[in-house]
Amino acid sequence: MKILYGIQGTGHGHISRAREILPILSQKAEVDLLISGTNCKLKLDNPDISYRTGLSLTYDSNGGVSYLQTALSLNPIRFLKDVKDLEIESYDLVVSDYEPISSWAAMKVGKRCIGLSHQAAFLSSRTPRPSRTSVFAEQILKHFAPSHKAIGFHFLRYDRFIEGPIIRSDVRNLNPVDGDHISVYLPAYDHRNLISIFRQCGSVRWEIFSPLCGESYTTQNVTVNPVGNESFLKSLESCSGVLTSAGFETCAESIYLGKKLMVVPIKNQYEQLCNAMALEKMGVPVQFELGEYSVNPIQKWLKDSSRAVLPEIADTEKITDKLIRYAGGKKPIPKQKEVNKKGAILLP
C-alpha cells in the first residue's frame, strides 16, 4: 500500500503531529511526504521530502495577520501548476494535514483523500465558534484543503469524527514541575514589544521563544530565545505557566502537562479565535491584544492557580488503523458535488 502524506508547513502543529503518526504509519504502508508552506522552524528528520511553496499567512509585529504581505506572497499560478504537476496516480491514499496541493490534486483525479487535522474539526457545527462567525473564514476552513473523509482533532470530542489532541511523545515523556518562570510563545508578536510588558511583571521570570531571535539574550527578568524544539520543551517542563497564542497544539500540550494557561489569539486569525472560545469555556483566560493595558490582567493570572484539564487524548495507533482501512476500502469515493458542499464526508 502506498500513501502520499501532505503536511501544511505553516505553524508547528502539523509537523509535530506528523512526527507522531509517520513512524507508525510507515510500518503499515509505504509513505511519501509533501510539505508546503514557509512559516515553520521545525523540520522532519526524513530526508526524502518533497517541498512546495504552497500557501502561508504572514504576520505583522503587533500580533495580527498582515493581509497585504500575505497577498503579496501568494503565487496562485505556481499553486495551480503544483496541483496539476503532482503525480498521485500510483498512490492508494492521500492524507492531508491541511495541505492544499495534495488535497486538490486528489480531488482533481478522484483519488481517495482523507483530511487529518485540527482544522477538520471545524467541519462540525458543534465545534465552538465566537458569537459572530465569519462566513468567509468558514468557507476557507472548509475548502482550503478538501477531502473525501475527515478526522478532526480538538480539546474535547465535540462530534463523532473528532478525536482528542495527539500529544507528541517528547511531551508525554516530560516530568513537569512548577518552576519560577513563564514560558511564552507568541510568534506573531515582535519580542521587543513583549519585553516592555513583561518587565513590569517582575514577580516571575519570562522565557520568550521568538522566530525573530537569532541568539539567546537576557534583559532584566526576561530571556529571549530562538525557536527550538528541545529548548522550548525544557522551558515548558519546568515553567509555572504558559502564555501563548491560541494555536491548538501548544495549548493542548500545556494543558496536558498541567500548566496554567493564558492565550492571546492572533488577530484576524479566525481559527485561533474559535480555539480561544473553546478554551474560555474550559476556564482559560483570554486576552485579545497585548499592550501596556495588559499588565493588570497578566498580574491577576499569575496569582490564579486554576488550570484546565484534558479528559482524553487521541490514540495514534488507532488513527493510523483508520487510515489503512480507508485506503483499502471498497466503498465508492464520494462525488465531488457532495464534497464541495460539506468539505468532507465525516469519518466515525
C-alpha positions as CSV (number, residue, x, y, z in Angstrom):
1,M,0.0,0.0,0.0
2,K,1.3,3.4,-0.9
3,I,0.3,6.7,0.7
4,L,1.1,10.4,0.0
5,Y,1.1,12.4,3.2
6,G,0.7,16.1,2.7
7,I,1.7,18.4,5.6
8,Q,1.0,22.1,6.0
9,G,4.3,23.8,6.9
10,T,2.8,27.0,8.3
11,G,3.0,26.7,12.1
12,H,4.4,23.9,14.2
13,G,1.3,21.8,14.9
14,H,1.0,20.0,11.6
15,I,4.7,18.8,11.6
16,S,4.5,17.9,15.3
17,R,1.5,15.7,14.6
18,A,3.2,14.1,11.6
19,R,6.2,13.2,13.8
20,E,3.9,11.0,15.9
21,I,1.9,9.5,13.1
22,L,4.6,8.8,10.5
23,P,6.7,6.2,12.4
24,I,3.6,4.1,13.0
25,L,2.0,4.6,9.6
26,S,5.3,3.8,7.8
27,Q,5.2,0.3,9.4
28,K,1.9,-0.3,7.7
29,A,2.4,1.3,4.3
30,E,4.9,3.0,2.0
31,V,4.7,6.7,2.7
32,D,5.9,9.7,0.7
33,L,5.9,13.2,2.2
34,L,5.0,16.5,0.7
35,I,5.3,19.8,2.8
36,S,4.0,23.2,1.6
37,G,4.1,26.5,3.4
38,T,7.0,28.5,4.7
39,N,6.5,29.8,8.2
40,C,7.8,26.9,10.2
41,K,11.1,26.5,12.1
42,L,10.6,22.8,12.9
43,K,11.7,20.1,10.5
44,L,11.1,16.4,10.0
45,D,14.0,14.1,10.1
46,N,13.1,12.2,6.9
47,P,15.4,13.4,4.1
48,D,13.1,12.2,1.3
49,I,10.6,15.1,1.5
50,S,9.1,17.0,-1.5
51,Y,8.8,20.7,-0.7
52,R,6.4,23.1,-2.4
53,T,5.7,26.8,-1.8
54,G,2.0,26.3,-1.1
55,L,0.1,29.0,0.8
56,S,1.2,30.7,4.0
57,L,0.0,33.5,6.3
58,T,2.3,36.5,7.0
59,Y,2.1,38.4,10.4
60,D,2.9,41.9,11.4
61,S,4.8,42.8,14.5
62,N,1.7,43.5,16.6
63,G,0.2,40.1,16.6
64,G,-2.1,40.2,13.6
65,V,-2.3,38.7,10.1
66,S,-0.9,41.1,7.5
67,Y,-3.3,40.7,4.6
68,L,-1.1,42.9,2.4
69,Q,2.0,40.9,3.0
70,T,0.0,37.6,2.7
71,A,-1.5,38.7,-0.6
72,L,1.9,39.8,-1.9
73,S,3.5,36.4,-1.0
74,L,0.8,34.4,-2.8
75,N,1.6,32.8,-6.2
76,P,-1.7,31.3,-7.5
77,I,-0.2,30.4,-10.9
78,R,2.6,28.4,-9.1
79,F,0.0,26.8,-6.8
80,L,-2.2,25.7,-9.7
81,K,0.9,24.3,-11.6
82,D,1.9,22.4,-8.5
83,V,-1.5,20.8,-8.2
84,K,-1.5,19.9,-11.9
85,D,2.0,18.5,-11.9
86,L,1.7,16.5,-8.7
87,E,1.8,12.8,-9.7
88,I,-0.6,10.8,-7.4
89,E,-1.9,8.1,-9.7
90,S,0.4,5.5,-8.0
91,Y,-1.0,6.2,-4.5
92,D,-3.7,4.2,-2.8
93,L,-4.5,7.1,-0.5
94,V,-3.7,10.8,0.0
95,V,-3.6,12.0,3.6
96,S,-3.7,15.8,4.0
97,D,-2.9,17.6,7.3
98,Y,-4.4,20.8,5.9
99,E,-2.0,20.7,2.9
100,P,-3.8,22.1,-0.1
101,I,-1.7,20.9,-3.0
102,S,-2.1,17.2,-2.2
103,S,-5.8,17.7,-1.4
104,W,-6.7,19.5,-4.6
105,A,-4.6,17.1,-6.7
106,A,-6.5,14.2,-5.2
107,M,-9.9,15.9,-5.8
108,K,-8.8,16.6,-9.4
109,V,-8.3,13.0,-10.3
110,G,-10.7,11.3,-7.9
111,K,-8.0,9.7,-5.7
112,R,-9.1,8.7,-2.1
113,C,-8.2,11.6,0.2
114,I,-8.6,11.9,4.0
115,G,-8.2,15.1,5.9
116,L,-6.3,14.7,9.2
117,S,-6.1,18.0,11.0
118,H,-7.3,20.3,13.8
119,Q,-9.0,22.4,11.0
120,A,-11.1,19.3,10.1
121,A,-12.8,19.6,13.4
122,F,-14.5,22.8,12.1
123,L,-16.5,20.8,9.7
124,S,-18.8,20.2,12.6
125,S,-21.3,22.8,13.7
126,R,-20.8,21.6,17.3
127,T,-17.2,22.9,17.5
128,P,-17.1,26.2,19.4
129,R,-17.2,29.4,17.5
130,P,-17.3,33.1,18.5
131,S,-20.7,34.7,18.8
132,R,-20.1,36.4,15.4
133,T,-18.9,33.9,12.9
134,S,-17.1,34.8,9.7
135,V,-18.7,33.3,6.5
136,F,-15.5,33.9,4.6
137,A,-13.3,32.2,7.2
138,E,-15.7,29.3,7.5
139,Q,-15.5,28.7,3.7
140,I,-11.7,28.8,3.9
141,L,-11.7,26.2,6.7
142,K,-14.0,24.0,4.6
143,H,-12.4,24.3,1.2
144,F,-8.7,25.2,1.7
145,A,-7.7,21.5,1.7
146,P,-10.8,19.5,0.8
147,S,-11.0,15.7,1.3
148,H,-13.4,12.8,0.8
149,K,-13.2,11.8,4.5
150,A,-12.1,13.6,7.6
151,I,-10.7,13.0,11.1
152,G,-10.5,16.2,13.3
153,F,-8.6,16.9,16.5
154,H,-9.7,19.3,19.3
155,F,-9.5,19.9,23.0
156,L,-12.8,18.0,23.5
157,R,-14.7,15.4,21.4
158,Y,-17.4,17.8,20.1
159,D,-18.5,15.3,17.4
160,R,-18.2,11.7,16.5
161,F,-15.4,12.2,14.0
162,I,-13.4,14.4,16.3
163,E,-10.6,13.0,18.5
164,G,-8.8,14.5,21.4
165,P,-5.4,16.1,20.7
166,I,-2.3,14.0,19.6
167,I,0.3,14.7,22.3
168,R,3.8,14.1,20.9
169,S,6.0,11.6,22.7
170,D,8.5,14.3,23.6
171,V,5.9,16.0,25.7
172,R,4.4,12.8,27.2
173,N,7.9,11.8,28.4
174,L,8.5,15.1,30.3
175,N,8.4,15.2,34.1
176,P,6.6,18.5,34.7
177,V,7.3,20.7,37.7
178,D,6.3,24.2,38.6
179,G,9.3,26.5,38.5
180,D,9.7,30.2,38.7
181,H,9.3,31.3,35.1
182,I,6.5,31.7,32.5
183,S,7.1,30.2,29.0
184,V,6.0,32.5,26.2
185,Y,5.3,31.6,22.6
186,L,3.7,34.4,20.7
187,P,5.1,34.1,17.2
188,A,3.0,36.9,15.7
189,Y,4.5,39.5,18.1
190,D,7.9,41.1,17.9
191,H,9.7,40.0,21.1
192,R,10.9,43.6,21.6
193,N,7.3,44.7,22.1
194,L,6.8,41.9,24.6
195,I,9.8,42.7,26.7
196,S,8.4,46.1,27.7
197,I,5.3,44.4,29.1
198,F,7.0,41.6,30.9
199,R,9.5,43.9,32.6
200,Q,6.5,45.3,34.5
201,C,5.7,41.8,35.8
202,G,8.8,41.3,37.8
203,S,7.4,38.7,40.3
204,V,8.4,35.9,37.8
205,R,11.0,35.3,35.1
206,W,9.8,35.2,31.5
207,E,11.2,32.9,28.8
208,I,10.2,34.1,25.3
209,F,10.7,31.9,22.2
210,S,10.7,34.1,19.2
211,P,11.1,33.3,15.4
212,L,12.7,36.7,15.1
213,C,15.5,35.9,17.6
214,G,18.8,34.6,16.3
215,E,20.7,34.2,19.6
216,S,19.5,34.0,23.2
217,Y,19.9,37.0,25.5
218,T,18.6,38.3,28.8
219,T,17.4,41.7,29.9
220,Q,16.3,42.1,33.5
221,N,13.7,39.4,34.2
222,V,13.2,38.5,30.5
223,T,15.1,35.9,28.5
224,V,14.6,35.8,24.7
225,N,15.4,32.6,22.8
226,P,15.3,31.4,19.2
227,V,12.5,28.9,18.5
228,G,13.8,25.4,19.1
229,N,12.1,22.2,19.9
230,E,14.4,21.0,22.7
231,S,14.9,24.4,24.3
232,F,11.2,25.1,24.3
233,L,10.3,21.6,25.8
234,K,12.9,22.2,28.6
235,S,11.3,25.5,29.4
236,L,7.8,24.0,29.2
237,E,8.7,21.2,31.5
238,S,9.7,23.5,34.4
239,C,7.5,26.5,33.9
240,S,4.7,27.6,36.2
241,G,2.6,28.8,33.3
242,V,2.3,29.3,29.6
243,L,1.4,32.5,27.7
244,T,0.8,31.7,24.1
245,S,-1.3,32.3,21.0
246,A,-4.4,30.2,20.6
247,G,-2.7,27.7,18.4
248,F,-4.1,24.2,19.0
249,E,-1.1,22.1,19.7
250,T,0.9,24.3,22.1
251,C,-2.3,24.9,24.2
252,A,-3.2,21.2,24.2
253,E,0.4,20.3,25.3
254,S,0.4,22.9,28.1
255,I,-3.0,21.7,29.5
256,Y,-1.8,18.0,29.2
257,L,1.2,18.9,31.4
258,G,-1.0,20.6,34.0
259,K,0.3,24.1,33.3
260,K,-1.9,27.1,33.8
261,L,-2.5,28.8,30.5
262,M,-3.4,32.3,29.1
263,V,-3.9,32.8,25.4
264,V,-3.7,35.7,23.0
265,P,-5.4,34.7,19.7
266,I,-3.7,36.1,16.6
267,K,-5.7,39.0,15.3
268,N,-7.7,38.3,12.1
269,Q,-7.0,34.6,12.5
270,Y,-10.5,33.1,12.8
271,E,-9.4,29.6,13.7
272,Q,-7.5,30.9,16.7
273,L,-10.5,33.0,17.8
274,C,-12.5,29.8,17.7
275,N,-9.9,28.0,19.8
276,A,-9.9,30.8,22.2
277,M,-13.7,30.4,22.7
278,A,-13.3,26.7,23.3
279,L,-10.5,27.4,25.8
280,E,-12.5,30.1,27.6
281,K,-15.3,27.6,28.1
282,M,-12.7,25.3,29.7
283,G,-11.7,28.1,32.1
284,V,-8.7,29.5,30.3
285,P,-8.3,33.3,30.4
286,V,-8.2,35.0,27.0
287,Q,-6.5,38.4,26.1
288,F,-7.4,39.6,22.6
289,E,-4.4,42.0,22.5
290,L,-1.2,42.7,24.4
291,G,-0.1,46.2,25.4
292,E,0.6,48.3,28.5
293,Y,-3.0,47.8,29.5
294,S,-2.4,44.0,29.7
295,V,-0.2,44.2,32.7
296,N,-3.0,44.1,35.3
297,P,-4.8,41.1,33.7
298,I,-1.5,39.3,33.5
299,Q,-0.7,40.0,37.1
300,K,-4.1,38.7,38.1
301,W,-3.5,35.5,36.1
302,L,-0.1,35.0,37.7
303,K,-1.8,34.8,41.1
304,D,-4.5,32.4,39.9
305,S,-3.9,28.7,40.5
306,S,-6.8,27.3,38.4
307,R,-5.9,25.0,35.5
308,A,-7.9,23.4,32.6
309,V,-8.0,19.7,32.1
310,L,-8.0,17.4,29.0
311,P,-10.3,14.5,29.6
312,E,-8.6,12.3,26.9
313,I,-6.0,12.3,24.1
314,A,-6.0,10.6,20.7
315,D,-4.7,7.1,20.3
316,T,-2.2,7.4,17.4
317,E,-2.2,3.6,16.7
318,K,-6.0,3.6,16.2
319,I,-5.8,6.7,14.0
320,T,-3.3,5.0,11.6
321,D,-5.6,1.9,11.6
322,K,-8.4,4.1,10.3
323,L,-6.2,5.5,7.6
324,I,-5.2,2.0,6.4
325,R,-8.8,0.8,6.5
326,Y,-10.0,3.7,4.4
327,A,-7.1,3.3,1.9
328,G,-8.1,-0.3,1.3
329,G,-11.8,0.3,1.4
330,K,-14.1,-0.7,-1.4
331,K,-16.8,1.9,-0.9
332,P,-17.1,4.3,-3.8
333,I,-15.4,7.7,-3.4
334,P,-17.9,10.4,-2.6
335,K,-19.0,12.6,-5.5
336,Q,-17.2,15.9,-5.9
337,K,-20.5,17.8,-5.6
338,E,-21.1,16.2,-2.2
339,V,-17.6,17.0,-1.0
340,N,-17.9,20.6,-2.3
341,K,-21.0,21.0,-0.1
342,K,-19.6,19.6,3.1
343,G,-15.8,20.0,2.8
344,A,-15.5,16.3,3.6
345,I,-17.6,13.2,4.5
346,L,-17.0,12.8,8.2
347,L,-15.3,9.6,9.3
348,P,-16.7,8.0,12.6
